[in-house]
Amino acid sequence: MSSFEQSLKKLETIVGKLEKGDLSLEESLKLFEEGTALSSVCKKELEAAEGKVQMLIKKRDGSLKTEPFPPEE
């Protein structure tokens, strides 16, 4: 299976092609379907990673400390 980074890069390529607007309707739909599938895969991988990070963040007393991820700058 592809890594998260590979899936994300392919998704970015698809978005770039769709944004140009020079594809036929059939080609656009095919790329849209592929992009939707890649987006779902990336989302699942991010959710799994978030769960692992939350498990690693513990307070001194051993309880789980859940914190939101800081926004990207």
Buried (B, 14 or more C-beta within 10 A) or exposed (E): EEEBEEBBEBBEEBBEBBEEEEBEEEEBEEBBEEBEEBBEBBEEBEEEEEEEEBEEEEEEEEEEEEEEEEEEE
